[in-house]
Amino acid sequence: MNTIRQYVEGEHPSPYMPDGASDEYRLIADRSITNVCALLVETPTQAMYVDNFRRSEELTLDAEISPEWDHWQRSGLDAAQVPLHRESLTYGQSFAITRKDADGKPLTRPLSPFRAVALYEDPAFDQ
């Protein structure tokens, strides 16, 4: 995952350079570096932003706030969703944990994929 992070941030090794390469060859190799990894992550991340939630049976815009949207707002997922989407696209996984708060309502917090792991007893059927 560190290698992936380095490539996305543009901190990757230089291209292969044969021993005894000329200065012109080195210059061309240095100029040939074009990092598109960040573009492959950031472009879909921008399109994945959630800014509202409505159930399909709700036909009017002034319907009551749904429990799902209330949970989203209380959890601060407006701000936390972008890193979750970015990590999912970058590393192929992102994590969030949902627990009950002091009032017994669900609250979701993002977790870094560098500090979390999911274990399954039965990968095909565990929830």
Residue, then its C-alpha position, 0 to 999 in steps of 0.5 A: m500500500n505504501t508503494i501505491r500511495q507513493y505512485v499516486e503522490g508522484e513519489h516513484p522511482s525514475p524510469y529504467m536507465p541503462d549503464g553508460a546512458s548519454d546525457e541526452y538519454r537521461l534528459i529524455a527519460d527525466r522529461s518522459i515522466t508523466n504521473v496519471c495515477a492521481l488523475l485515475v483516482e481524483t476524477p471518479t472521486q469527484a463524481m462520487y460525492v453524495d449531497n442528498f438522499r431520498r427514498s424512491e417512494e418520496l416524490t416531493l422535495d419537502a418530505e421529512i428528513s429520512p433516517e438515513w440522511d439524518h445518520w449521514q449528517r450526524s456522522g459528518l459524512d459530508a466531509a468524511q466521504v471524499p477520503l473514503h471514496r479516494e481510499s477505495l479507488t486508490y487501494g481497492q478498499s476503505f473502511a468505516i465503523t458504525r456504532k451507537d452514540a450516547d443517545g443510542k443512534p448510529l454514528t459512522r466514522p471512517l478508518s484508514p486502510f493503513r490501520a484497519v483490516a477486515l477478517y471473515e470466518d466465511p468470506a462468501f457468507d459473513q455479513 
